[in-house]
Amino acid sequence: MFRLYCPEDSLTVSSTPASIARYLNSKGFVWRWGQKFQALTVCRVLADRTYVGGDVFLRRRLLSVERVVVAAPAIVDRYTFERAQCLGAE
């Protein structure tokens, strides 16, 4: 998905989230619980820091805030992830 959105060579045009969703659906890939991909789903995946090795978020409780670190193996390099964030901001 990241390779389709952020091609490695500058000659290849990047795909839109909607076209990536159509491509994944045409290949038979499914999202959680067997749902088809949509553009919003693709955007959420492209913005999810877990794919670069983890994320940090705050868990708010009644009287406290806890910092939670989620560790995961990186399956997308940071450079590609950051490029996806820049493209998404345009």
PDB file with one MODEL, atoms N, CA, C and O in Angstrom:
MODEL        1
ATOM      1  N   MET A   1       0.827  -1.185   0.000  1.00  0.00           N
ATOM      2  CA  MET A   1       0.000   0.000   0.000  1.00  0.00           C
ATOM      3  C   MET A   1       0.877   1.256   0.000  1.00  0.00           C
ATOM      4  O   MET A   1       0.614   2.206  -0.737  1.00  0.00           O
ATOM      5  N   PHE A   2       1.922   1.250   0.835  1.00  0.00           N
ATOM      6  CA  PHE A   2       2.820   2.403   0.885  1.00  0.00           C
ATOM      7  C   PHE A   2       3.560   2.566  -0.439  1.00  0.00           C
ATOM      8  O   PHE A   2       3.800   3.691  -0.879  1.00  0.00           O
ATOM      9  N   ARG A   3       3.922   1.455  -1.077  1.00  0.00           N
ATOM     10  CA  ARG A   3       4.625   1.548  -2.365  1.00  0.00           C
ATOM     11  C   ARG A   3       3.735   2.114  -3.462  1.00  0.00           C
ATOM     12  O   ARG A   3       4.213   2.819  -4.351  1.00  0.00           O
ATOM     13  N   LEU A   4       2.449   1.810  -3.405  1.00  0.00           N
ATOM     14  CA  LEU A   4       1.524   2.373  -4.390  1.00  0.00           C
ATOM     15  C   LEU A   4       1.323   3.872  -4.161  1.00  0.00           C
ATOM     16  O   LEU A   4       1.217   4.647  -5.111  1.00  0.00           O
ATOM     17  N   TYR A   5       1.273   4.263  -2.901  1.00  0.00           N
ATOM     18  CA  TYR A   5       1.030   5.670  -2.565  1.00  0.00           C
ATOM     19  C   TYR A   5       2.293   6.512  -2.724  1.00  0.00           C
ATOM     20  O   TYR A   5       2.221   7.680  -3.106  1.00  0.00           O
ATOM     21  N   CYS A   6       3.453   5.915  -2.429  1.00  0.00           N
ATOM     22  CA  CYS A   6       4.750   6.618  -2.509  1.00  0.00           C
ATOM     23  C   CYS A   6       5.711   5.806  -3.356  1.00  0.00           C
ATOM     24  O   CYS A   6       6.585   5.131  -2.813  1.00  0.00           O
ATOM     25  N   PRO A   7       5.574   5.854  -4.669  1.00  0.00           N
ATOM     26  CA  PRO A   7       6.494   5.075  -5.506  1.00  0.00           C
ATOM     27  C   PRO A   7       7.940   5.507  -5.278  1.00  0.00           C
ATOM     28  O   PRO A   7       8.225   6.679  -5.032  1.00  0.00           O
ATOM     29  N   GLU A   8       8.850   4.527  -5.364  1.00  0.00           N
ATOM     30  CA  GLU A   8      10.259   4.802  -5.070  1.00  0.00           C
ATOM     31  C   GLU A   8      10.941   5.636  -6.138  1.00  0.00           C
ATOM     32  O   GLU A   8      11.854   6.404  -5.835  1.00  0.00           O
ATOM     33  N   ASP A   9      10.513   5.497  -7.381  1.00  0.00           N
ATOM     34  CA  ASP A   9      11.139   6.315  -8.422  1.00  0.00           C
ATOM     35  C   ASP A   9      10.272   7.547  -8.695  1.00  0.00           C
ATOM     36  O   ASP A   9       9.053   7.520  -8.527  1.00  0.00           O
ATOM     37  N   SER A  10      10.915   8.591  -9.108  1.00  0.00           N
ATOM     38  CA  SER A  10      10.204   9.856  -9.307  1.00  0.00           C
ATOM     39  C   SER A  10       9.410   9.876 -10.617  1.00  0.00           C
ATOM     40  O   SER A  10       8.662  10.822 -10.862  1.00  0.00           O
ATOM     41  N   LEU A  11       9.557   8.861 -11.452  1.00  0.00           N
ATOM     42  CA  LEU A  11       8.851   8.825 -12.728  1.00  0.00           C
ATOM     43  C   LEU A  11       7.452   8.218 -12.604  1.00  0.00           C
ATOM     44  O   LEU A  11       6.592   8.456 -13.452  1.00  0.00           O
ATOM     45  N   THR A  12       7.228   7.437 -11.550  1.00  0.00           N
ATOM     46  CA  THR A  12       5.943   6.778 -11.358  1.00  0.00           C
ATOM     47  C   THR A  12       5.000   7.714 -10.609  1.00  0.00           C
ATOM     48  O   THR A  12       5.380   8.317  -9.606  1.00  0.00           O
ATOM     49  N   VAL A  13       3.795   7.829 -11.093  1.00  0.00           N
ATOM     50  CA  VAL A  13       2.798   8.682 -10.453  1.00  0.00           C
ATOM     51  C   VAL A  13       2.198   7.934  -9.273  1.00  0.00           C
ATOM     52  O   VAL A  13       1.865   6.754  -9.383  1.00  0.00           O
ATOM     53  N   SER A  14       2.059   8.619  -8.145  1.00  0.00           N
ATOM     54  CA  SER A  14       1.494   7.961  -6.977  1.00  0.00           C
ATOM     55  C   SER A  14      -0.001   7.737  -7.172  1.00  0.00           C
ATOM     56  O   SER A  14      -0.670   8.488  -7.883  1.00  0.00           O
ATOM     57  N   SER A  15      -0.506   6.698  -6.532  1.00  0.00           N
ATOM     58  CA  SER A  15      -1.924   6.363  -6.609  1.00  0.00           C
ATOM     59  C   SER A  15      -2.687   7.120  -5.536  1.00  0.00           C
ATOM     60  O   SER A  15      -2.114   7.519  -4.522  1.00  0.00           O
ATOM     61  N   THR A  16      -3.963   7.314  -5.758  1.00  0.00           N
ATOM     62  CA  THR A  16      -4.810   7.957  -4.752  1.00  0.00           C
ATOM     63  C   THR A  16      -5.317   6.882  -3.783  1.00  0.00           C
ATOM     64  O   THR A  16      -5.318   5.700  -4.126  1.00  0.00           O
ATOM     65  N   PRO A  17      -5.748   7.276  -2.581  1.00  0.00           N
ATOM     66  CA  PRO A  17      -6.318   6.292  -1.670  1.00  0.00           C
ATOM     67  C   PRO A  17      -7.496   5.527  -2.284  1.00  0.00           C
ATOM     68  O   PRO A  17      -7.643   4.327  -2.051  1.00  0.00           O
ATOM     69  N   ALA A  18      -8.322   6.207  -3.056  1.00  0.00           N
ATOM     70  CA  ALA A  18      -9.467   5.538  -3.684  1.00  0.00           C
ATOM     71  C   ALA A  18      -9.004   4.489  -4.706  1.00  0.00           C
ATOM     72  O   ALA A  18      -9.561   3.392  -4.762  1.00  0.00           O
ATOM     73  N   SER A  19      -7.998   4.821  -5.502  1.00  0.00           N
ATOM     74  CA  SER A  19      -7.525   3.847  -6.496  1.00  0.00           C
ATOM     75  C   SER A  19      -6.803   2.681  -5.828  1.00  0.00           C
ATOM     76  O   SER A  19      -6.862   1.557  -6.326  1.00  0.00           O
ATOM     77  N   ILE A  20      -6.126   2.928  -4.711  1.00  0.00           N
ATOM     78  CA  ILE A  20      -5.483   1.841  -3.962  1.00  0.00           C
ATOM     79  C   ILE A  20      -6.554   0.912  -3.398  1.00  0.00           C
ATOM     80  O   ILE A  20      -6.407  -0.309  -3.457  1.00  0.00           O
ATOM     81  N   ALA A  21      -7.623   1.475  -2.854  1.00  0.00           N
ATOM     82  CA  ALA A  21      -8.730   0.662  -2.315  1.00  0.00           C
ATOM     83  C   ALA A  21      -9.335  -0.206  -3.412  1.00  0.00           C
ATOM     84  O   ALA A  21      -9.589  -1.390  -3.193  1.00  0.00           O
ATOM     85  N   ARG A  22      -9.568   0.371  -4.591  1.00  0.00           N
ATOM     86  CA  ARG A  22     -10.124  -0.407  -5.705  1.00  0.00           C
ATOM     87  C   ARG A  22      -9.185  -1.548  -6.099  1.00  0.00           C
ATOM     88  O   ARG A  22      -9.626  -2.668  -6.358  1.00  0.00           O
ATOM     89  N   TYR A  23      -7.887  -1.247  -6.141  1.00  0.00           N
ATOM     90  CA  TYR A  23      -6.894  -2.258  -6.502  1.00  0.00           C
ATOM     91  C   TYR A  23      -6.901  -3.407  -5.492  1.00  0.00           C
ATOM     92  O   TYR A  23      -6.950  -4.575  -5.878  1.00  0.00           O
ATOM     93  N   LEU A  24      -6.853  -3.075  -4.199  1.00  0.00           N
ATOM     94  CA  LEU A  24      -6.843  -4.115  -3.166  1.00  0.00           C
ATOM     95  C   LEU A  24      -8.107  -4.961  -3.209  1.00  0.00           C
ATOM     96  O   LEU A  24      -8.046  -6.181  -3.059  1.00  0.00           O
ATOM     97  N   ASN A  25      -9.243  -4.322  -3.413  1.00  0.00           N
ATOM     98  CA  ASN A  25     -10.507  -5.055  -3.509  1.00  0.00           C
ATOM     99  C   ASN A  25     -10.525  -5.974  -4.732  1.00  0.00           C
ATOM    100  O   ASN A  25     -11.035  -7.092  -4.665  1.00  0.00           O
ATOM    101  N   SER A  26      -9.969  -5.499  -5.849  1.00  0.00           N
ATOM    102  CA  SER A  26      -9.957  -6.317  -7.066  1.00  0.00           C
ATOM    103  C   SER A  26      -9.056  -7.543  -6.921  1.00  0.00           C
ATOM    104  O   SER A  26      -9.257  -8.546  -7.605  1.00  0.00           O
ATOM    105  N   LYS A  27      -8.064  -7.463  -6.028  1.00  0.00           N
ATOM    106  CA  LYS A  27      -7.157  -8.587  -5.776  1.00  0.00           C
ATOM    107  C   LYS A  27      -7.673  -9.513  -4.683  1.00  0.00           C
ATOM    108  O   LYS A  27      -7.039 -10.520  -4.367  1.00  0.00           O
ATOM    109  N   GLY A  28      -8.825  -9.174  -4.104  1.00  0.00           N
ATOM    110  CA  GLY A  28      -9.428 -10.045  -3.098  1.00  0.00           C
ATOM    111  C   GLY A  28      -8.989  -9.790  -1.668  1.00  0.00           C
ATOM    112  O   GLY A  28      -9.344 -10.551  -0.769  1.00  0.00           O
ATOM    113  N   PHE A  29      -8.218  -8.725  -1.444  1.00  0.00           N
ATOM    114  CA  PHE A  29      -7.818  -8.392  -0.077  1.00  0.00           C
ATOM    115  C   PHE A  29      -9.009  -7.824   0.683  1.00  0.00           C
ATOM    116  O   PHE A  29      -9.860  -7.145   0.108  1.00  0.00           O
ATOM    117  N   VAL A  30      -9.059  -8.105   1.967  1.00  0.00           N
ATOM    118  CA  VAL A  30     -10.133  -7.567   2.796  1.00  0.00           C
ATOM    119  C   VAL A  30      -9.536  -6.883   4.012  1.00  0.00           C
ATOM    120  O   VAL A  30      -8.414  -7.181   4.420  1.00  0.00           O
ATOM    121  N   TRP A  31     -10.288  -5.977   4.576  1.00  0.00           N
ATOM    122  CA  TRP A  31      -9.909  -5.245   5.775  1.00  0.00           C
ATOM    123  C   TRP A  31     -10.434  -6.020   6.965  1.00  0.00           C
ATOM    124  O   TRP A  31     -10.839  -7.172   6.817  1.00  0.00           O
ATOM    125  N   ARG A  32     -10.435  -5.431   8.108  1.00  0.00           N
ATOM    126  CA  ARG A  32     -10.919  -6.110   9.313  1.00  0.00           C
ATOM    127  C   ARG A  32     -12.321  -6.671   9.121  1.00  0.00           C
ATOM    128  O   ARG A  32     -13.173  -6.068   8.468  1.00  0.00           O
ATOM    129  N   TRP A  33     -12.530  -7.825   9.703  1.00  0.00           N
ATOM    130  CA  TRP A  33     -13.835  -8.479   9.687  1.00  0.00           C
ATOM    131  C   TRP A  33     -14.377  -8.709   8.282  1.00  0.00           C
ATOM    132  O   TRP A  33     -15.590  -8.760   8.079  1.00  0.00           O
ATOM    133  N   GLY A  34     -13.474  -8.849   7.311  1.00  0.00           N
ATOM    134  CA  GLY A  34     -13.885  -9.172   5.957  1.00  0.00           C
ATOM    135  C   GLY A  34     -14.447  -8.023   5.151  1.00  0.00           C
ATOM    136  O   GLY A  34     -15.019  -8.236   4.081  1.00  0.00           O
ATOM    137  N   GLN A  35     -14.294  -6.803   5.648  1.00  0.00           N
ATOM    138  CA  GLN A  35     -14.833  -5.647   4.925  1.00  0.00           C
ATOM    139  C   GLN A  35     -13.936  -5.274   3.750  1.00  0.00           C
ATOM    140  O   GLN A  35     -12.727  -5.504   3.772  1.00  0.00           O
ATOM    141  N   LYS A  36     -14.550  -4.699   2.732  1.00  0.00           N
ATOM    142  CA  LYS A  36     -13.783  -4.197   1.599  1.00  0.00           C
ATOM    143  C   LYS A  36     -13.047  -2.917   1.991  1.00  0.00           C
ATOM    144  O   LYS A  36     -13.461  -2.195   2.899  1.00  0.00           O
ATOM    145  N   PHE A  37     -11.952  -2.655   1.289  1.00  0.00           N
ATOM    146  CA  PHE A  37     -11.202  -1.418   1.518  1.00  0.00           C
ATOM    147  C   PHE A  37     -11.957  -0.229   0.950  1.00  0.00           C
ATOM    148  O   PHE A  37     -12.638  -0.340  -0.069  1.00  0.00           O
ATOM    149  N   GLN A  38     -11.832   0.896   1.613  1.00  0.00           N
ATOM    150  CA  GLN A  38     -12.356   2.173   1.141  1.00  0.00           C
ATOM    151  C   GLN A  38     -11.219   3.182   1.212  1.00  0.00           C
ATOM    152  O   GLN A  38     -10.192   2.912   1.836  1.00  0.00           O
ATOM    153  N   ALA A  39     -11.385   4.326   0.590  1.00  0.00           N
ATOM    154  CA  ALA A  39     -10.341   5.352   0.601  1.00  0.00           C
ATOM    155  C   ALA A  39      -9.982   5.748   2.029  1.00  0.00           C
ATOM    156  O   ALA A  39      -8.806   5.928   2.343  1.00  0.00           O
ATOM    157  N   LEU A  40     -10.980   5.886   2.894  1.00  0.00           N
ATOM    158  CA  LEU A  40     -10.716   6.270   4.280  1.00  0.00           C
ATOM    159  C   LEU A  40      -9.896   5.203   4.998  1.00  0.00           C
ATOM    160  O   LEU A  40      -9.031   5.533   5.810  1.00  0.00           O
ATOM    161  N   THR A  41     -10.153   3.945   4.714  1.00  0.00           N
ATOM    162  CA  THR A  41      -9.385   2.847   5.300  1.00  0.00           C
ATOM    163  C   THR A  41      -7.928   2.955   4.896  1.00  0.00           C
ATOM    164  O   THR A  41      -7.038   2.817   5.734  1.00  0.00           O
ATOM    165  N   VAL A  42      -7.680   3.200   3.625  1.00  0.00           N
ATOM    166  CA  VAL A  42      -6.313   3.349   3.124  1.00  0.00           C
ATOM    167  C   VAL A  42      -5.630   4.527   3.817  1.00  0.00           C
ATOM    168  O   VAL A  42      -4.471   4.413   4.215  1.00  0.00           O
ATOM    169  N   CYS A  43      -6.319   5.645   3.967  1.00  0.00           N
ATOM    170  CA  CYS A  43      -5.746   6.809   4.650  1.00  0.00           C
ATOM    171  C   CYS A  43      -5.377   6.482   6.091  1.00  0.00           C
ATOM    172  O   CYS A  43      -4.334   6.916   6.581  1.00  0.00           O
ATOM    173  N   ARG A  44      -6.223   5.723   6.768  1.00  0.00           N
ATOM    174  CA  ARG A  44      -5.934   5.344   8.155  1.00  0.00           C
ATOM    175  C   ARG A  44      -4.693   4.462   8.247  1.00  0.00           C
ATOM    176  O   ARG A  44      -3.872   4.639   9.146  1.00  0.00           O
ATOM    177  N   VAL A  45      -4.555   3.523   7.329  1.00  0.00           N
ATOM    178  CA  VAL A  45      -3.375   2.661   7.326  1.00  0.00           C
ATOM    179  C   VAL A  45      -2.127   3.490   7.048  1.00  0.00           C
ATOM    180  O   VAL A  45      -1.109   3.321   7.719  1.00  0.00           O
ATOM    181  N   LEU A  46      -2.195   4.378   6.071  1.00  0.00           N
ATOM    182  CA  LEU A  46      -1.033   5.196   5.716  1.00  0.00           C
ATOM    183  C   LEU A  46      -0.602   6.126   6.845  1.00  0.00           C
ATOM    184  O   LEU A  46       0.560   6.531   6.895  1.00  0.00           O
ATOM    185  N   ALA A  47      -1.512   6.470   7.749  1.00  0.00           N
ATOM    186  CA  ALA A  47      -1.198   7.368   8.862  1.00  0.00           C
ATOM    187  C   ALA A  47      -0.865   6.624  10.157  1.00  0.00           C
ATOM    188  O   ALA A  47      -0.515   7.259  11.152  1.00  0.00           O
ATOM    189  N   ASP A  48      -0.965   5.317  10.164  1.00  0.00           N
ATOM    190  CA  ASP A  48      -0.772   4.533  11.382  1.00  0.00           C
ATOM    191  C   ASP A  48       0.715   4.309  11.646  1.00  0.00           C
ATOM    192  O   ASP A  48       1.391   3.619  10.883  1.00  0.00           O
ATOM    193  N   ARG A  49       1.215   4.892  12.722  1.00  0.00           N
ATOM    194  CA  ARG A  49       2.640   4.807  13.069  1.00  0.00           C
ATOM    195  C   ARG A  49       3.069   3.400  13.483  1.00  0.00           C
ATOM    196  O   ARG A  49       4.265   3.123  13.561  1.00  0.00           O
ATOM    197  N   THR A  50       2.135   2.529  13.744  1.00  0.00           N
ATOM    198  CA  THR A  50       2.482   1.160  14.120  1.00  0.00           C
ATOM    199  C   THR A  50       3.294   0.485  13.023  1.00  0.00           C
ATOM    200  O   THR A  50       4.128  -0.371  13.321  1.00  0.00           O
ATOM    201  N   TYR A  51       3.072   0.846  11.769  1.00  0.00           N
ATOM    202  CA  TYR A  51       3.773   0.209  10.652  1.00  0.00           C
ATOM    203  C   TYR A  51       5.254   0.546  10.602  1.00  0.00           C
ATOM    204  O   TYR A  51       6.010  -0.119   9.894  1.00  0.00           O
ATOM    205  N   VAL A  52       5.690   1.577  11.346  1.00  0.00           N
ATOM    206  CA  VAL A  52       7.116   1.908  11.398  1.00  0.00           C
ATOM    207  C   VAL A  52       7.742   1.466  12.713  1.00  0.00           C
ATOM    208  O   VAL A  52       8.850   1.888  13.045  1.00  0.00           O
ATOM    209  N   GLY A  53       7.051   0.632  13.454  1.00  0.00           N
ATOM    210  CA  GLY A  53       7.664   0.046  14.634  1.00  0.00           C
ATOM    211  C   GLY A  53       7.031   0.421  15.948  1.00  0.00           C
ATOM    212  O   GLY A  53       7.610   0.143  16.998  1.00  0.00           O
ATOM    213  N   GLY A  54       5.891   1.029  15.940  1.00  0.00           N
ATOM    214  CA  GLY A  54       5.217   1.304  17.197  1.00  0.00           C
ATOM    215  C   GLY A  54       4.617   2.686  17.255  1.00  0.00           C
ATOM    216  O   GLY A  54       4.759   3.492  16.336  1.00  0.00           O
ATOM    217  N   ASP A  55       3.953   2.934  18.345  1.00  0.00           N
ATOM    218  CA  ASP A  55       3.275   4.214  18.525  1.00  0.00           C
ATOM    219  C   ASP A  55       3.171   4.500  20.013  1.00  0.00           C
ATOM    220  O   ASP A  55       3.316   3.602  20.842  1.00  0.00           O
ATOM    221  N   VAL A  56       2.924   5.739  20.334  1.00  0.00           N
ATOM    222  CA  VAL A  56       2.719   6.159  21.712  1.00  0.00           C
ATOM    223  C   VAL A  56       1.398   6.911  21.757  1.00  0.00           C
ATOM    224  O   VAL A  56       1.142   7.783  20.926  1.00  0.00           O
ATOM    225  N   PHE A  57       0.573   6.574  22.719  1.00  0.00           N
ATOM    226  CA  PHE A  57      -0.664   7.321  22.875  1.00  0.00           C
ATOM    227  C   PHE A  57      -0.962   7.494  24.356  1.00  0.00           C
ATOM    228  O   PHE A  57      -0.375   6.819  25.202  1.00  0.00           O
ATOM    229  N   LEU A  58      -1.866   8.388  24.656  1.00  0.00           N
ATOM    230  CA  LEU A  58      -2.242   8.660  26.038  1.00  0.00           C
ATOM    231  C   LEU A  58      -3.567   7.983  26.348  1.00  0.00           C
ATOM    232  O   LEU A  58      -4.535   8.102  25.598  1.00  0.00           O
ATOM    233  N   ARG A  59      -3.589   7.280  27.454  1.00  0.00           N
ATOM    234  CA  ARG A  59      -4.827   6.661  27.932  1.00  0.00           C
ATOM    235  C   ARG A  59      -5.320   7.512  29.100  1.00  0.00           C
ATOM    236  O   ARG A  59      -4.654   7.623  30.129  1.00  0.00           O
ATOM    237  N   ARG A  60      -6.475   8.098  28.926  1.00  0.00           N
ATOM    238  CA  ARG A  60      -7.022   8.966  29.961  1.00  0.00           C
ATOM    239  C   ARG A  60      -7.982   8.179  30.831  1.00  0.00           C
ATOM    240  O   ARG A  60      -8.887   7.502  30.344  1.00  0.00           O
ATOM    241  N   ARG A  61      -7.765   8.285  32.104  1.00  0.00           N
ATOM    242  CA  ARG A  61      -8.651   7.673  33.089  1.00  0.00           C
ATOM    243  C   ARG A  61      -9.296   8.792  33.896  1.00  0.00           C
ATOM    244  O   ARG A  61      -9.036   9.969  33.647  1.00  0.00           O
ATOM    245  N   LEU A  62     -10.104   8.443  34.827  1.00  0.00           N
ATOM    246  CA  LEU A  62     -10.861   9.435  35.585  1.00  0.00           C
ATOM    247  C   LEU A  62      -9.975  10.529  36.173  1.00  0.00           C
ATOM    248  O   LEU A  62     -10.258  11.711  35.977  1.00  0.00           O
ATOM    249  N   LEU A  63      -8.916  10.168  36.883  1.00  0.00           N
ATOM    250  CA  LEU A  63      -8.065  11.167  37.523  1.00  0.00           C
ATOM    251  C   LEU A  63      -6.615  11.111  37.068  1.00  0.00           C
ATOM    252  O   LEU A  63      -5.758  11.755  37.673  1.00  0.00           O
ATOM    253  N   SER A  64      -6.326  10.361  36.026  1.00  0.00           N
ATOM    254  CA  SER A  64      -4.934  10.244  35.599  1.00  0.00           C
ATOM    255  C   SER A  64      -4.825  10.105  34.083  1.00  0.00           C
ATOM    256  O   SER A  64      -5.796   9.827  33.379  1.00  0.00           O
ATOM    257  N   VAL A  65      -3.612  10.310  33.625  1.00  0.00           N
ATOM    258  CA  VAL A  65      -3.282  10.109  32.215  1.00  0.00           C
ATOM    259  C   VAL A  65      -2.078   9.186  32.179  1.00  0.00           C
ATOM    260  O   VAL A  65      -1.074   9.431  32.847  1.00  0.00           O
ATOM    261  N   GLU A  66      -2.184   8.136  31.403  1.00  0.00           N
ATOM    262  CA  GLU A  66      -1.114   7.153  31.310  1.00  0.00           C
ATOM    263  C   GLU A  66      -0.557   7.139  29.892  1.00  0.00           C
ATOM    264  O   GLU A  66      -1.314   7.107  28.922  1.00  0.00           O
ATOM    265  N   ARG A  67       0.747   7.162  29.778  1.00  0.00           N
ATOM    266  CA  ARG A  67       1.409   7.081  28.470  1.00  0.00           C
ATOM    267  C   ARG A  67       1.598   5.612  28.131  1.00  0.00           C
ATOM    268  O   ARG A  67       2.220   4.874  28.896  1.00  0.00           O
ATOM    269  N   VAL A  68       1.068   5.178  26.989  1.00  0.00           N
ATOM    270  CA  VAL A  68       1.140   3.777  26.577  1.00  0.00           C
ATOM    271  C   VAL A  68       1.993   3.691  25.313  1.00  0.00           C
ATOM    272  O   VAL A  68       1.754   4.396  24.333  1.00  0.00           O
ATOM    273  N   VAL A  69       2.987   2.818  25.361  1.00  0.00           N
ATOM    274  CA  VAL A  69       3.861   2.589  24.208  1.00  0.00           C
ATOM    275  C   VAL A  69       3.493   1.248  23.602  1.00  0.00           C
ATOM    276  O   VAL A  69       3.496   0.229  24.292  1.00  0.00           O
ATOM    277  N   VAL A  70       3.177   1.244  22.322  1.00  0.00           N
ATOM    278  CA  VAL A  70       2.854   0.020  21.600  1.00  0.00           C
ATOM    279  C   VAL A  70       4.051  -0.321  20.722  1.00  0.00           C
ATOM    280  O   VAL A  70       4.379   0.419  19.795  1.00  0.00           O
ATOM    281  N   ALA A  71       4.690  -1.425  21.013  1.00  0.00           N
ATOM    282  CA  ALA A  71       5.844  -1.859  20.218  1.00  0.00           C
ATOM    283  C   ALA A  71       5.387  -2.873  19.170  1.00  0.00           C
ATOM    284  O   ALA A  71       4.559  -3.742  19.446  1.00  0.00           O
ATOM    285  N   ALA A  72       5.933  -2.747  17.987  1.00  0.00           N
ATOM    286  CA  ALA A  72       5.607  -3.667  16.899  1.00  0.00           C
ATOM    287  C   ALA A  72       6.795  -3.710  15.945  1.00  0.00           C
ATOM    288  O   ALA A  72       7.566  -2.752  15.880  1.00  0.00           O
ATOM    289  N   PRO A  73       6.952  -4.793  15.212  1.00  0.00           N
ATOM    290  CA  PRO A  73       8.041  -4.819  14.229  1.00  0.00           C
ATOM    291  C   PRO A  73       7.741  -3.833  13.096  1.00  0.00           C
ATOM    292  O   PRO A  73       6.602  -3.713  12.645  1.00  0.00           O
ATOM    293  N   ALA A  74       8.758  -3.151  12.660  1.00  0.00           N
ATOM    294  CA  ALA A  74       8.600  -2.187  11.553  1.00  0.00           C
ATOM    295  C   ALA A  74       8.466  -2.947  10.239  1.00  0.00           C
ATOM    296  O   ALA A  74       9.307  -3.782   9.905  1.00  0.00           O
ATOM    297  N   ILE A  75       7.403  -2.654   9.498  1.00  0.00           N
ATOM    298  CA  ILE A  75       7.252  -3.262   8.175  1.00  0.00           C
ATOM    299  C   ILE A  75       7.326  -2.217   7.068  1.00  0.00           C
ATOM    300  O   ILE A  75       7.283  -2.553   5.885  1.00  0.00           O
ATOM    301  N   VAL A  76       7.438  -0.939   7.462  1.00  0.00           N
ATOM    302  CA  VAL A  76       7.624   0.168   6.518  1.00  0.00           C
ATOM    303  C   VAL A  76       8.773   1.011   7.047  1.00  0.00           C
ATOM    304  O   VAL A  76       8.811   1.336   8.233  1.00  0.00           O
ATOM    305  N   ASP A  77       9.706   1.365   6.180  1.00  0.00           N
ATOM    306  CA  ASP A  77      10.809   2.197   6.658  1.00  0.00           C
ATOM    307  C   ASP A  77      10.325   3.625   6.929  1.00  0.00           C
ATOM    308  O   ASP A  77       9.351   4.083   6.332  1.00  0.00           O
ATOM    309  N   ARG A  78      11.010   4.312   7.828  1.00  0.00           N
ATOM    310  CA  ARG A  78      10.600   5.660   8.243  1.00  0.00           C
ATOM    311  C   ARG A  78      10.549   6.649   7.083  1.00  0.00           C
ATOM    312  O   ARG A  78       9.656   7.494   7.019  1.00  0.00           O
ATOM    313  N   TYR A  79      11.504   6.541   6.172  1.00  0.00           N
ATOM    314  CA  TYR A  79      11.542   7.456   5.037  1.00  0.00           C
ATOM    315  C   TYR A  79      10.254   7.354   4.215  1.00  0.00           C
ATOM    316  O   TYR A  79       9.648   8.372   3.879  1.00  0.00           O
ATOM    317  N   THR A  80       9.838   6.129   3.892  1.00  0.00           N
ATOM    318  CA  THR A  80       8.610   5.930   3.116  1.00  0.00           C
ATOM    319  C   THR A  80       7.403   6.412   3.904  1.00  0.00           C
ATOM    320  O   THR A  80       6.508   7.046   3.344  1.00  0.00           O
ATOM    321  N   PHE A  81       7.370   6.117   5.202  1.00  0.00           N
ATOM    322  CA  PHE A  81       6.245   6.552   6.031  1.00  0.00           C
ATOM    323  C   PHE A  81       6.147   8.078   6.044  1.00  0.00           C
ATOM    324  O   PHE A  81       5.059   8.630   5.879  1.00  0.00           O
ATOM    325  N   GLU A  82       7.265   8.754   6.238  1.00  0.00           N
ATOM    326  CA  GLU A  82       7.256  10.225   6.279  1.00  0.00           C
ATOM    327  C   GLU A  82       6.862  10.813   4.925  1.00  0.00           C
ATOM    328  O   GLU A  82       6.175  11.832   4.871  1.00  0.00           O
ATOM    329  N   ARG A  83       7.291  10.182   3.836  1.00  0.00           N
ATOM    330  CA  ARG A  83       6.865  10.643   2.506  1.00  0.00           C
ATOM    331  C   ARG A  83       5.361  10.527   2.352  1.00  0.00           C
ATOM    332  O   ARG A  83       4.724  11.408   1.774  1.00  0.00           O
ATOM    333  N   ALA A  84       4.787   9.443   2.866  1.00  0.00           N
ATOM    334  CA  ALA A  84       3.333   9.263   2.789  1.00  0.00           C
ATOM    335  C   ALA A  84       2.620  10.363   3.579  1.00  0.00           C
ATOM    336  O   ALA A  84       1.568  10.846   3.161  1.00  0.00           O
ATOM    337  N   GLN A  85       3.192  10.757   4.717  1.00  0.00           N
ATOM    338  CA  GLN A  85       2.583  11.811   5.510  1.00  0.00           C
ATOM    339  C   GLN A  85       2.627  13.151   4.761  1.00  0.00           C
ATOM    340  O   GLN A  85       1.666  13.920   4.787  1.00  0.00           O
ATOM    341  N   CYS A  86       3.739  13.412   4.105  1.00  0.00           N
ATOM    342  CA  CYS A  86       3.866  14.660   3.324  1.00  0.00           C
ATOM    343  C   CYS A  86       2.899  14.674   2.148  1.00  0.00           C
ATOM    344  O   CYS A  86       2.269  15.697   1.878  1.00  0.00           O
ATOM    345  N   LEU A  87       2.774  13.555   1.447  1.00  0.00           N
ATOM    346  CA  LEU A  87       1.846  13.494   0.324  1.00  0.00           C
ATOM    347  C   LEU A  87       0.412  13.671   0.793  1.00  0.00           C
ATOM    348  O   LEU A  87      -0.387  14.323   0.121  1.00  0.00           O
ATOM    349  N   GLY A  88       0.083  13.094   1.942  1.00  0.00           N
ATOM    350  CA  GLY A  88      -1.261  13.212   2.482  1.00  0.00           C
ATOM    351  C   GLY A  88      -1.601  14.619   2.922  1.00  0.00           C
ATOM    352  O   GLY A  88      -2.772  14.998   2.939  1.00  0.00           O
ATOM    353  N   ALA A  89      -0.596  15.396   3.275  1.00  0.00           N
ATOM    354  CA  ALA A  89      -0.815  16.766   3.721  1.00  0.00           C
ATOM    355  C   ALA A  89      -1.019  17.731   2.562  1.00  0.00           C
ATOM    356  O   ALA A  89      -1.489  18.852   2.755  1.00  0.00           O
ATOM    357  N   GLU A  90      -0.668  17.296   1.367  1.00  0.00           N
ATOM    358  CA  GLU A  90      -0.773  18.198   0.199  1.00  0.00           C
ATOM    359  C   GLU A  90      -2.203  18.358  -0.250  1.00  0.00           C
ATOM    360  O   GLU A  90      -2.472  19.077  -1.212  1.00  0.00           O
TER     361      GLU A  90
ENDMDL
END
